[in-house]
């Protein structure tokens, strides 16, 4: 298996829930999760704002962003591995990236909703 580092937004309630789920699914501990909001600058491969704007991962030293980063993470989790392998197809990855970009447009509303749901 490859070495995988995933950076996430620890201040985002939506991201925290998603990463908590991925941690539970990563029973082998194959993924290193780094909270980009509290990581030191040396561990961040990009400007912090850029890192938090999209999902990023490093697979065997190669920086990935968006759907490609998700696919790399899925490949490390046995039950999600088929989806990650399917994303190696350029057509599948392009479809996932379009879906991810659509998600990014509604993400701020989902974050606000999740913040309000957590306060209730």
N, C-alpha and C positions, 0 to 999 in steps of 0.2 A: 504494500500500500504506500501511497505517497504521503509526504509531509504536508499538512494543511493547516494554515492559520486563517482564522476568520475574524475580521474586525466588525464590531457592532456598536450601535448607539445605545449605551446603557441608560441614557436619560429618557429614552422613548419607551412608553409603556407597551406599545405594540411590539417593538423589537425585543424587549425583555421577555415577553411571553413566548415569542417565536424561538429565541435562543434557549430559553428554559426547556422547551419541547425538544429542540435539537440535542441539547445536553443529555436529556433522558434517553433519547434514541441512540446516542453515541455511546453505547455500553462498553465499547473497546477503548474509549478514550483516545480515538484517532485524531480528533480535531482539537487544536488549541484555540480557544475563544479569547479574544482580547477586547475589552471595553474601551473603545476609542475615546470616550469622554474622560477616562481617568488614566489612560496609558501615557507614559512619558513620550516625548517627541521622538526619541531614538527608536521606539518600537513602531512608529507610524510611518509607512512608506510614502505617504502623501501628506499634503496640507490637511490638517484636521477637518476643516470645512468640506473639502473635497471627499475625504474619507467617509464623512457622515452623510453626504448627499446621496450616495448610492451604496449598495452592498458590495463589499470588497473581500477578497480572499487571496491568499498566496498558496499556490500548489507547486511544490518542488521549486520554490523560488520565483515562479512566474506569477506576476500580479494579474488578477482577474477581477472583473467588475460586472455588476448586474447579473443577468441570467447565467453567464458563464461561471460566476462565483457561486451561485446557488447550485448549479450542476456539479461543481467540484465538491461541495459539501455533501450533496446527496450521494455521490459515489462512495463516500466514506461510511455511510449508514446503510447496513445491509437491506433493510426494508425499502429504502428509497433508491438504492443503487441502480435498479433498472431505469429509473427516470434520468439519473445522472448519465448513464451510458447512452441512453437515447439522445441526450442533448449533445453528444459528440457529432451528431449529424448536423451539418450547417443549416438545413431547412428547419429542423426541430429547434435548434438554438435561436434562429432568427424569430421563430414564432414565440418562443419563451421570452426573448428580449422585447418584442413588441408588447407582450402581456405585462412584463415588468414595467415598461415605460408608462403604460396605462395606469398601473397600480400607483406609480410615483405621483401621478396627478391627483389621486384621491387620498394618498397617504396622510396629508395634513389633517383632513377631516376625520380619518380613522384614528389618528393619534389623539385628537381632541375628544373623540368619543370614548376611547380607551381611558383617557385621563379622568373623564367624568365618571365612567363605570367603576374605576378603582376607588373613587372618592365616596361612592354610595355605600 
